[in-house]
Amino acid sequence: MIKKSTRILVLLAVMLTVLTVVALALFAAGIPENNSEDQENQKIPENNRTNVTISPEEAQEIAAKFVKETGAQVGTPQLSEIEGQLVYTVPVISNGTSIGEITISAITGKNMGGAGGVL
């Protein structure tokens, strides 16, 4: 009798564990992604834009040098501030779909990386 009740308790514990894991997975899937980059990107006040030495066109040209995907092109750069640095985020586009981005320093023109930005 003890063995049968022990098996039942173990089975219940396993089922409860599985249900808990599934519930946590469903709960986590329902939470919007907390993209730290989005939190760090902020609108640039006009007075900070005077520090920019690289134009959007130059950032686009620089980023194009790092695109390795055949047929992919760079899109329109967006100026933002990430971790206190002014940068252009340049989308990498293939067949009308964004497949990555390259981050270019708005001060130095250096490739700061990003998905699609081969260093």
N, CA, C and O atoms as CSV, one atom per row, in Angstrom:
chain,resi,resn,atom,element,x,y,z
A,1,MET,N,N,0.814,-1.185,0.000
A,1,MET,CA,C,0.000,0.000,0.000
A,1,MET,C,C,0.862,1.256,0.000
A,1,MET,O,O,0.543,2.233,-0.678
A,2,ILE,N,N,1.958,1.232,0.762
A,2,ILE,CA,C,2.839,2.392,0.826
A,2,ILE,C,C,3.467,2.642,-0.534
A,2,ILE,O,O,3.597,3.794,-0.949
A,3,LYS,N,N,3.859,1.591,-1.234
A,3,LYS,CA,C,4.480,1.757,-2.538
A,3,LYS,C,C,3.507,2.383,-3.524
A,3,LYS,O,O,3.892,3.247,-4.311
A,4,LYS,N,N,2.260,1.960,-3.489
A,4,LYS,CA,C,1.266,2.507,-4.411
A,4,LYS,C,C,1.027,3.987,-4.125
A,4,LYS,O,O,0.955,4.787,-5.057
A,5,SER,N,N,0.906,4.356,-2.877
A,5,SER,CA,C,0.678,5.761,-2.535
A,5,SER,C,C,1.916,6.607,-2.843
A,5,SER,O,O,1.790,7.772,-3.221
A,6,THR,N,N,3.098,6.035,-2.685
A,6,THR,CA,C,4.328,6.753,-3.029
A,6,THR,C,C,4.378,7.024,-4.521
A,6,THR,O,O,4.742,8.125,-4.936
A,7,ARG,N,N,4.020,6.046,-5.330
A,7,ARG,CA,C,3.997,6.224,-6.788
A,7,ARG,C,C,2.996,7.308,-7.186
A,7,ARG,O,O,3.267,8.125,-8.067
A,8,ILE,N,N,1.859,7.306,-6.539
A,8,ILE,CA,C,0.834,8.312,-6.843
A,8,ILE,C,C,1.346,9.704,-6.480
A,8,ILE,O,O,1.157,10.651,-7.242
A,9,LEU,N,N,1.988,9.833,-5.331
A,9,LEU,CA,C,2.539,11.124,-4.921
A,9,LEU,C,C,3.633,11.595,-5.883
A,9,LEU,O,O,3.695,12.775,-6.228
A,10,VAL,N,N,4.484,10.681,-6.306
A,10,VAL,CA,C,5.538,11.032,-7.261
A,10,VAL,C,C,4.912,11.463,-8.578
A,10,VAL,O,O,5.344,12.454,-9.167
A,11,LEU,N,N,3.910,10.745,-9.051
A,11,LEU,CA,C,3.223,11.097,-10.287
A,11,LEU,C,C,2.573,12.475,-10.169
A,11,LEU,O,O,2.664,13.283,-11.093
A,12,LEU,N,N,1.924,12.746,-9.050
A,12,LEU,CA,C,1.314,14.056,-8.829
A,12,LEU,C,C,2.372,15.163,-8.801
A,12,LEU,O,O,2.152,16.247,-9.341
A,13,ALA,N,N,3.505,14.892,-8.179
A,13,ALA,CA,C,4.583,15.879,-8.119
A,13,ALA,C,C,5.125,16.178,-9.515
A,13,ALA,O,O,5.386,17.334,-9.847
A,14,VAL,N,N,5.293,15.144,-10.327
A,14,VAL,CA,C,5.774,15.328,-11.701
A,14,VAL,C,C,4.758,16.128,-12.506
A,14,VAL,O,O,5.129,17.048,-13.235
A,15,MET,N,N,3.483,15.783,-12.378
A,15,MET,CA,C,2.440,16.500,-13.118
A,15,MET,C,C,2.386,17.965,-12.684
A,15,MET,O,O,2.234,18.851,-13.525
A,16,LEU,N,N,2.505,18.223,-11.402
A,16,LEU,CA,C,2.491,19.586,-10.892
A,16,LEU,C,C,3.700,20.371,-11.408
A,16,LEU,O,O,3.580,21.546,-11.752
A,17,THR,N,N,4.842,19.728,-11.459
A,17,THR,CA,C,6.047,20.374,-11.986
A,17,THR,C,C,5.873,20.728,-13.455
A,17,THR,O,O,6.216,21.836,-13.869
A,18,VAL,N,N,5.346,19.805,-14.242
A,18,VAL,CA,C,5.122,20.055,-15.669
A,18,VAL,C,C,4.135,21.201,-15.853
A,18,VAL,O,O,4.367,22.092,-16.671
A,19,LEU,N,N,3.048,21.188,-15.110
A,19,LEU,CA,C,2.063,22.267,-15.204
A,19,LEU,C,C,2.669,23.617,-14.830
A,19,LEU,O,O,2.371,24.630,-15.463
A,20,THR,N,N,3.507,23.633,-13.817
A,20,THR,CA,C,4.157,24.877,-13.400
A,20,THR,C,C,5.070,25.404,-14.497
A,20,THR,O,O,5.060,26.598,-14.793
A,21,VAL,N,N,5.857,24.525,-15.099
A,21,VAL,CA,C,6.765,24.934,-16.179
A,21,VAL,C,C,5.974,25.469,-17.365
A,21,VAL,O,O,6.338,26.499,-17.934
A,22,VAL,N,N,4.909,24.794,-17.744
A,22,VAL,CA,C,4.082,25.246,-18.866
A,22,VAL,C,C,3.445,26.597,-18.542
A,22,VAL,O,O,3.430,27.491,-19.387
A,23,ALA,N,N,2.927,26.749,-17.339
A,23,ALA,CA,C,2.302,28.017,-16.946
A,23,ALA,C,C,3.313,29.156,-16.971
A,23,ALA,O,O,2.998,30.250,-17.439
A,24,LEU,N,N,4.517,28.915,-16.476
A,24,LEU,CA,C,5.556,29.946,-16.504
A,24,LEU,C,C,5.952,30.300,-17.934
A,24,LEU,O,O,6.179,31.469,-18.245
A,25,ALA,N,N,6.034,29.300,-18.799
A,25,ALA,CA,C,6.377,29.558,-20.199
A,25,ALA,C,C,5.296,30.391,-20.877
A,25,ALA,O,O,5.605,31.324,-21.619
A,26,LEU,N,N,4.039,30.061,-20.629
A,26,LEU,CA,C,2.938,30.832,-21.211
A,26,LEU,C,C,2.911,32.254,-20.657
A,26,LEU,O,O,2.654,33.203,-21.398
A,27,PHE,N,N,3.171,32.405,-19.377
A,27,PHE,CA,C,3.207,33.728,-18.763
A,27,PHE,C,C,4.335,34.563,-19.364
A,27,PHE,O,O,4.141,35.732,-19.700
A,28,ALA,N,N,5.505,33.962,-19.496
A,28,ALA,CA,C,6.655,34.681,-20.056
A,28,ALA,C,C,6.411,35.047,-21.512
A,28,ALA,O,O,6.852,36.105,-21.960
A,29,ALA,N,N,5.727,34.205,-22.251
A,29,ALA,CA,C,5.448,34.492,-23.661
A,29,ALA,C,C,4.489,35.666,-23.796
A,29,ALA,O,O,4.507,36.361,-24.812
A,30,GLY,N,N,3.665,35.894,-22.802
A,30,GLY,CA,C,2.705,36.985,-22.857
A,30,GLY,C,C,3.278,38.324,-22.444
A,30,GLY,O,O,2.630,39.355,-22.626
A,31,ILE,N,N,4.482,38.330,-21.890
A,31,ILE,CA,C,5.113,39.579,-21.462
A,31,ILE,C,C,5.852,40.172,-22.651
A,31,ILE,O,O,6.638,39.475,-23.292
A,32,PRO,N,N,5.615,41.456,-22.964
A,32,PRO,CA,C,6.345,42.074,-24.064
A,32,PRO,C,C,7.838,42.063,-23.766
A,32,PRO,O,O,8.259,42.187,-22.616
A,33,GLU,N,N,8.631,41.912,-24.827
A,33,GLU,CA,C,10.074,41.874,-24.647
A,33,GLU,C,C,10.555,43.192,-24.070
A,33,GLU,O,O,10.130,44.267,-24.492
A,34,ASN,N,N,11.430,43.093,-23.119
A,34,ASN,CA,C,12.022,44.280,-22.519
A,34,ASN,C,C,13.361,44.497,-23.199
A,34,ASN,O,O,14.400,44.065,-22.698
A,35,ASN,N,N,13.332,45.159,-24.325
A,35,ASN,CA,C,14.536,45.356,-25.114
A,35,ASN,C,C,15.341,46.496,-24.512
A,35,ASN,O,O,14.946,47.659,-24.596
A,36,SER,N,N,16.473,46.156,-23.903
A,36,SER,CA,C,17.274,47.178,-23.231
A,36,SER,C,C,17.759,48.231,-24.206
A,36,SER,O,O,17.942,49.386,-23.823
A,37,GLU,N,N,17.972,47.855,-25.460
A,37,GLU,CA,C,18.413,48.840,-26.444
A,37,GLU,C,C,17.339,49.896,-26.653
A,37,GLU,O,O,17.656,51.078,-26.789
A,38,ASP,N,N,16.055,49.484,-26.682
A,38,ASP,CA,C,14.970,50.445,-26.835
A,38,ASP,C,C,14.925,51.407,-25.655
A,38,ASP,O,O,14.627,52.589,-25.827
A,39,GLN,N,N,15.219,50.907,-24.460
A,39,GLN,CA,C,15.212,51.769,-23.296
A,39,GLN,C,C,16.368,52.754,-23.341
A,39,GLN,O,O,16.240,53.885,-22.874
A,40,GLU,N,N,17.498,52.329,-23.901
A,40,GLU,CA,C,18.669,53.191,-23.944
A,40,GLU,C,C,18.587,54.193,-25.084
A,40,GLU,O,O,19.155,55.282,-24.996
A,41,ASN,N,N,17.879,53.834,-26.160
A,41,ASN,CA,C,17.724,54.762,-27.276
A,41,ASN,C,C,16.805,55.876,-26.830
A,41,ASN,O,O,15.715,55.634,-26.312
A,42,GLN,N,N,17.253,57.092,-27.036
A,42,GLN,CA,C,16.437,58.221,-26.641
A,42,GLN,C,C,16.463,59.241,-27.751
A,42,GLN,O,O,17.382,59.271,-28.569
A,43,LYS,N,N,15.432,60.084,-27.769
A,43,LYS,CA,C,15.409,61.202,-28.708
A,43,LYS,C,C,16.587,62.108,-28.381
A,43,LYS,O,O,16.899,62.355,-27.216
A,44,ILE,N,N,17.233,62.595,-29.429
A,44,ILE,CA,C,18.400,63.439,-29.244
A,44,ILE,C,C,17.970,64.897,-29.233
A,44,ILE,O,O,17.407,65.375,-30.218
A,45,PRO,N,N,18.224,65.621,-28.133
A,45,PRO,CA,C,17.907,67.047,-28.125
A,45,PRO,C,C,18.721,67.771,-29.197
A,45,PRO,O,O,19.835,67.361,-29.525
A,46,GLU,N,N,18.162,68.836,-29.730
A,46,GLU,CA,C,18.822,69.579,-30.806
A,46,GLU,C,C,20.226,70.034,-30.420
A,46,GLU,O,O,21.129,70.024,-31.256
A,47,ASN,N,N,20.421,70.438,-29.149
A,47,ASN,CA,C,21.744,70.915,-28.760
A,47,ASN,C,C,22.794,69.807,-28.772
A,47,ASN,O,O,23.980,70.107,-28.909
A,48,ASN,N,N,22.407,68.544,-28.633
A,48,ASN,CA,C,23.353,67.430,-28.711
A,48,ASN,C,C,23.678,67.072,-30.151
A,48,ASN,O,O,24.723,66.478,-30.419
A,49,ARG,N,N,22.805,67.420,-31.074
A,49,ARG,CA,C,23.039,67.096,-32.479
A,49,ARG,C,C,24.230,67.867,-33.042
A,49,ARG,O,O,24.795,67.471,-34.062
A,50,THR,N,N,24.613,68.952,-32.397
A,50,THR,CA,C,25.750,69.728,-32.886
A,50,THR,C,C,27.055,68.965,-32.738
A,50,THR,O,O,28.040,69.302,-33.395
A,51,ASN,N,N,27.086,67.940,-31.885
A,51,ASN,CA,C,28.284,67.121,-31.706
A,51,ASN,C,C,28.490,66.128,-32.842
A,51,ASN,O,O,29.569,65.549,-32.968
A,52,VAL,N,N,27.479,65.926,-33.659
A,52,VAL,CA,C,27.542,64.946,-34.740
A,52,VAL,C,C,28.467,65.458,-35.837
A,52,VAL,O,O,28.293,66.568,-36.340
A,53,THR,N,N,29.456,64.637,-36.206
A,53,THR,CA,C,30.376,65.023,-37.279
A,53,THR,C,C,30.164,64.206,-38.543
A,53,THR,O,O,30.651,64.580,-39.609
A,54,ILE,N,N,29.441,63.092,-38.437
A,54,ILE,CA,C,29.164,62.219,-39.580
A,54,ILE,C,C,27.724,62.459,-40.017
A,54,ILE,O,O,26.813,62.447,-39.189
A,55,SER,N,N,27.515,62.675,-41.307
A,55,SER,CA,C,26.156,62.878,-41.822
A,55,SER,C,C,25.460,61.530,-41.980
A,55,SER,O,O,26.125,60.494,-42.010
A,56,PRO,N,N,24.135,61.528,-42.083
A,56,PRO,CA,C,23.421,60.268,-42.325
A,56,PRO,C,C,23.897,59.591,-43.615
A,56,PRO,O,O,23.998,58.365,-43.677
A,57,GLU,N,N,24.186,60.390,-44.636
A,57,GLU,CA,C,24.653,59.829,-45.911
A,57,GLU,C,C,26.011,59.155,-45.741
A,57,GLU,O,O,26.255,58.088,-46.304
A,58,GLU,N,N,26.898,59.784,-44.957
A,58,GLU,CA,C,28.213,59.187,-44.708
A,58,GLU,C,C,28.071,57.899,-43.904
A,58,GLU,O,O,28.756,56.914,-44.179
A,59,ALA,N,N,27.186,57.904,-42.915
A,59,ALA,CA,C,26.950,56.698,-42.115
A,59,ALA,C,C,26.443,55.569,-43.001
A,59,ALA,O,O,26.824,54.412,-42.823
A,60,GLN,N,N,25.588,55.908,-43.951
A,60,GLN,CA,C,25.045,54.912,-44.874
A,60,GLN,C,C,26.156,54.336,-45.750
A,60,GLN,O,O,26.211,53.126,-45.967
A,61,GLU,N,N,27.037,55.195,-46.253
A,61,GLU,CA,C,28.158,54.739,-47.083
A,61,GLU,C,C,29.108,53.846,-46.285
A,61,GLU,O,O,29.569,52.818,-46.781
A,62,ILE,N,N,29.395,54.246,-45.051
A,62,ILE,CA,C,30.286,53.448,-44.201
A,62,ILE,C,C,29.664,52.084,-43.931
A,62,ILE,O,O,30.336,51.060,-44.052
A,63,ALA,N,N,28.390,52.065,-43.567
A,63,ALA,CA,C,27.702,50.806,-43.255
A,63,ALA,C,C,27.675,49.882,-44.465
A,63,ALA,O,O,27.802,48.667,-44.318
A,64,ALA,N,N,27.510,50.445,-45.658
A,64,ALA,CA,C,27.432,49.629,-46.877
A,64,ALA,C,C,28.697,48.804,-47.079
A,64,ALA,O,O,28.642,47.726,-47.672
A,65,LYS,N,N,29.825,49.291,-46.599
A,65,LYS,CA,C,31.096,48.566,-46.746
A,65,LYS,C,C,31.124,47.279,-45.925
A,65,LYS,O,O,31.922,46.383,-46.201
A,66,PHE,N,N,30.262,47.185,-44.925
A,66,PHE,CA,C,30.274,46.039,-44.025
A,66,PHE,C,C,29.169,45.022,-44.319
A,66,PHE,O,O,29.070,44.004,-43.634
A,67,VAL,N,N,28.348,45.284,-45.321
A,67,VAL,CA,C,27.271,44.352,-45.669
A,67,VAL,C,C,27.867,43.219,-46.491
A,67,VAL,O,O,28.443,43.451,-47.554
A,68,LYS,N,N,27.727,42.001,-46.000
A,68,LYS,CA,C,28.294,40.829,-46.675
A,68,LYS,C,C,27.232,39.966,-47.346
A,68,LYS,O,O,27.560,39.096,-48.152
A,69,GLU,N,N,25.965,40.199,-47.021
A,69,GLU,CA,C,24.858,39.415,-47.579
A,69,GLU,C,C,24.637,39.810,-49.037
A,69,GLU,O,O,24.426,40.986,-49.332
A,70,THR,N,N,24.685,38.842,-49.948
A,70,THR,CA,C,24.473,39.103,-51.366
A,70,THR,C,C,23.081,39.677,-51.592
A,70,THR,O,O,22.088,39.123,-51.120
A,71,GLY,N,N,23.015,40.785,-52.313
A,71,GLY,CA,C,21.740,41.414,-52.638
A,71,GLY,C,C,21.190,42.324,-51.560
A,71,GLY,O,O,20.183,42.999,-51.775
A,72,ALA,N,N,21.832,42.355,-50.404
A,72,ALA,CA,C,21.349,43.209,-49.311
A,72,ALA,C,C,21.855,44.633,-49.504
A,72,ALA,O,O,22.925,44.859,-50.068
A,73,GLN,N,N,21.068,45.579,-49.027
A,73,GLN,CA,C,21.425,46.991,-49.117
A,73,GLN,C,C,21.195,47.639,-47.763
A,73,GLN,O,O,20.529,47.082,-46.890
A,74,VAL,N,N,21.763,48.835,-47.607
A,74,VAL,CA,C,21.540,49.561,-46.359
A,74,VAL,C,C,20.375,50.518,-46.526
A,74,VAL,O,O,20.157,51.075,-47.602
A,75,GLY,N,N,19.631,50.700,-45.446
A,75,GLY,CA,C,18.484,51.602,-45.454
A,75,GLY,C,C,18.849,52.964,-44.890
A,75,GLY,O,O,20.024,53.322,-44.812
A,76,THR,N,N,17.845,53.710,-44.503
A,76,THR,CA,C,18.016,55.071,-43.995
A,76,THR,C,C,18.494,55.050,-42.542
A,76,THR,O,O,17.843,54.452,-41.686
A,77,PRO,N,N,19.621,55.696,-42.259
A,77,PRO,CA,C,20.148,55.732,-40.891
A,77,PRO,C,C,19.252,56.534,-39.955
A,77,PRO,O,O,18.644,57.526,-40.357
A,78,GLN,N,N,19.178,56.094,-38.708
A,78,GLN,CA,C,18.436,56.803,-37.665
A,78,GLN,C,C,19.419,57.198,-36.569
A,78,GLN,O,O,20.133,56.350,-36.034
A,79,LEU,N,N,19.454,58.485,-36.236
A,79,LEU,CA,C,20.336,58.973,-35.183
A,79,LEU,C,C,19.702,58.704,-33.824
A,79,LEU,O,O,18.526,58.997,-33.610
A,80,SER,N,N,20.487,58.147,-32.911
A,80,SER,CA,C,19.999,57.896,-31.557
A,80,SER,C,C,21.175,57.944,-30.593
A,80,SER,O,O,22.331,58.081,-30.995
A,81,GLU,N,N,20.854,57.830,-29.330
A,81,GLU,CA,C,21.883,57.800,-28.299
A,81,GLU,C,C,21.796,56.457,-27.605
A,81,GLU,O,O,20.748,56.094,-27.072
A,82,ILE,N,N,22.899,55.716,-27.612
A,82,ILE,CA,C,22.961,54.410,-26.961
A,82,ILE,C,C,24.105,54.460,-25.961
A,82,ILE,O,O,25.252,54.722,-26.323
A,83,GLU,N,N,23.782,54.207,-24.704
A,83,GLU,CA,C,24.772,54.222,-23.627
A,83,GLU,C,C,25.605,55.498,-23.654
A,83,GLU,O,O,26.819,55.454,-23.457
A,84,GLY,N,N,24.958,56.629,-23.896
A,84,GLY,CA,C,25.620,57.919,-23.873
A,84,GLY,C,C,26.378,58.283,-25.136
A,84,GLY,O,O,27.000,59.344,-25.194
A,85,GLN,N,N,26.340,57.419,-26.158
A,85,GLN,CA,C,27.054,57.689,-27.400
A,85,GLN,C,C,26.065,57.981,-28.518
A,85,GLN,O,O,25.056,57.289,-28.658
A,86,LEU,N,N,26.356,59.006,-29.315
A,86,LEU,CA,C,25.532,59.305,-30.484
A,86,LEU,C,C,25.910,58.336,-31.595
A,86,LEU,O,O,27.078,58.229,-31.967
A,87,VAL,N,N,24.920,57.637,-32.117
A,87,VAL,CA,C,25.164,56.641,-33.160
A,87,VAL,C,C,24.069,56.705,-34.218
A,87,VAL,O,O,22.956,57.171,-33.972
A,88,TYR,N,N,24.425,56.223,-35.395
A,88,TYR,CA,C,23.436,55.984,-36.440
A,88,TYR,C,C,23.175,54.484,-36.467
A,88,TYR,O,O,24.110,53.684,-36.505
A,89,THR,N,N,21.922,54.114,-36.447
A,89,THR,CA,C,21.545,52.724,-36.647
A,89,THR,C,C,21.092,52.616,-38.090
A,89,THR,O,O,20.114,53.240,-38.501
A,90,VAL,N,N,21.829,51.802,-38.862
A,90,VAL,CA,C,21.570,51.674,-40.293
A,90,VAL,C,C,20.996,50.284,-40.555
A,90,VAL,O,O,21.686,49.288,-40.341
A,91,PRO,N,N,19.744,50.199,-41.015
A,91,PRO,CA,C,19.157,48.883,-41.272
A,91,PRO,C,C,19.792,48.213,-42.487
A,91,PRO,O,O,20.166,48.877,-43.453
A,92,VAL,N,N,19.908,46.896,-42.423
A,92,VAL,CA,C,20.357,46.099,-43.564
A,92,VAL,C,C,19.109,45.429,-44.118
A,92,VAL,O,O,18.401,44.723,-43.401
A,93,ILE,N,N,18.843,45.659,-45.412
A,93,ILE,CA,C,17.585,45.227,-46.016
A,93,ILE,C,C,17.854,44.288,-47.187
A,93,ILE,O,O,18.721,44.550,-48.021
A,94,SER,N,N,17.102,43.196,-47.237
A,94,SER,CA,C,17.173,42.244,-48.341
A,94,SER,C,C,15.749,41.883,-48.752
A,94,SER,O,O,14.940,41.471,-47.921
A,95,ASN,N,N,15.454,42.039,-50.028
A,95,ASN,CA,C,14.116,41.747,-50.556
A,95,ASN,C,C,13.023,42.481,-49.782
A,95,ASN,O,O,11.956,41.922,-49.528
A,96,GLY,N,N,13.288,43.724,-49.411
A,96,GLY,CA,C,12.297,44.536,-48.719
A,96,GLY,C,C,12.121,44.225,-47.247
A,96,GLY,O,O,11.257,44.807,-46.592
A,97,THR,N,N,12.932,43.310,-46.714
A,97,THR,CA,C,12.823,42.912,-45.319
A,97,THR,C,C,14.101,43.265,-44.573
A,97,THR,O,O,15.204,43.023,-45.062
A,98,SER,N,N,13.943,43.837,-43.389
A,98,SER,CA,C,15.105,44.146,-42.561
A,98,SER,C,C,15.695,42.843,-42.032
A,98,SER,O,O,15.006,42.056,-41.383
A,99,ILE,N,N,16.982,42.626,-42.318
A,99,ILE,CA,C,17.638,41.391,-41.880
A,99,ILE,C,C,18.713,41.661,-40.830
A,99,ILE,O,O,19.381,40.738,-40.364
A,100,GLY,N,N,18.872,42.917,-40.466
A,100,GLY,CA,C,19.871,43.267,-39.458
A,100,GLY,C,C,20.065,44.760,-39.420
A,100,GLY,O,O,19.310,45.522,-40.024
A,101,GLU,N,N,21.090,45.164,-38.700
A,101,GLU,CA,C,21.408,46.578,-38.624
A,101,GLU,C,C,22.879,46.734,-38.281
A,101,GLU,O,O,23.500,45.850,-37.691
A,102,ILE,N,N,23.415,47.872,-38.662
A,102,ILE,CA,C,24.801,48.201,-38.371
A,102,ILE,C,C,24.790,49.521,-37.612
A,102,ILE,O,O,24.102,50.465,-38.000
A,103,THR,N,N,25.551,49.578,-36.538
A,103,THR,CA,C,25.616,50.786,-35.727
A,103,THR,C,C,26.914,51.521,-36.039
A,103,THR,O,O,28.005,50.965,-35.913
A,104,ILE,N,N,26.777,52.786,-36.451
A,104,ILE,CA,C,27.918,53.615,-36.821
A,104,ILE,C,C,28.000,54.795,-35.853
A,104,ILE,O,O,26.998,55.465,-35.603
A,105,SER,N,N,29.192,55.047,-35.309
A,105,SER,CA,C,29.376,56.201,-34.427
A,105,SER,C,C,29.125,57.478,-35.211
A,105,SER,O,O,29.678,57.663,-36.295
A,106,ALA,N,N,28.294,58.359,-34.669
A,106,ALA,CA,C,27.986,59.630,-35.329
A,106,ALA,C,C,29.120,60.635,-35.153
A,106,ALA,O,O,29.126,61.688,-35.790
A,107,ILE,N,N,30.068,60.311,-34.297
A,107,ILE,CA,C,31.200,61.197,-34.046
A,107,ILE,C,C,32.415,60.771,-34.867
A,107,ILE,O,O,33.042,61.599,-35.528
A,108,THR,N,N,32.749,59.475,-34.825
A,108,THR,CA,C,33.980,58.991,-35.468
A,108,THR,C,C,33.749,58.283,-36.791
A,108,THR,O,O,34.670,58.174,-37.601
A,109,GLY,N,N,32.531,57.797,-37.026
A,109,GLY,CA,C,32.257,57.014,-38.224
A,109,GLY,C,C,32.670,55.560,-38.082
A,109,GLY,O,O,32.629,54.806,-39.054
A,110,LYS,N,N,33.066,55.160,-36.886
A,110,LYS,CA,C,33.504,53.786,-36.634
A,110,LYS,C,C,32.308,52.839,-36.583
A,110,LYS,O,O,31.251,53.185,-36.057
A,111,ASN,N,N,32.491,51.636,-37.138
A,111,ASN,CA,C,31.481,50.582,-37.047
A,111,ASN,C,C,31.472,50.080,-35.611
A,111,ASN,O,O,32.466,49.547,-35.119
A,112,MET,N,N,30.334,50.257,-34.947
A,112,MET,CA,C,30.199,49.847,-33.554
A,112,MET,C,C,29.618,48.436,-33.443
A,112,MET,O,O,29.456,47.915,-32.340
A,113,GLY,N,N,29.303,47.814,-34.595
A,113,GLY,CA,C,28.768,46.459,-34.590
A,113,GLY,C,C,27.289,46.438,-34.893
A,113,GLY,O,O,26.758,47.323,-35.565
A,114,GLY,N,N,26.633,45.408,-34.385
A,114,GLY,CA,C,25.214,45.228,-34.642
A,114,GLY,C,C,25.008,44.018,-35.523
A,114,GLY,O,O,25.932,43.570,-36.202
A,115,ALA,N,N,23.808,43.492,-35.515
A,115,ALA,CA,C,23.487,42.346,-36.360
A,115,ALA,C,C,23.574,42.787,-37.807
A,115,ALA,O,O,22.818,43.660,-38.235
A,116,GLY,N,N,24.473,42.204,-38.558
A,116,GLY,CA,C,24.678,42.603,-39.948
A,116,GLY,C,C,25.933,43.435,-40.105
A,116,GLY,O,O,26.395,43.655,-41.225
A,117,GLY,N,N,26.489,43.900,-38.998
A,117,GLY,CA,C,27.699,44.714,-39.048
A,117,GLY,C,C,28.928,43.879,-38.805
A,117,GLY,O,O,29.350,43.708,-37.661
A,118,VAL,N,N,29.513,43.351,-39.871
A,118,VAL,CA,C,30.697,42.518,-39.761
A,118,VAL,C,C,31.893,43.415,-39.482
A,118,VAL,O,O,32.193,44.318,-40.262
A,119,LEU,N,N,32.572,43.166,-38.374
A,119,LEU,CA,C,33.737,43.992,-38.021
A,119,LEU,C,C,34.994,43.473,-38.673
A,119,LEU,O,O,36.068,44.045,-38.487
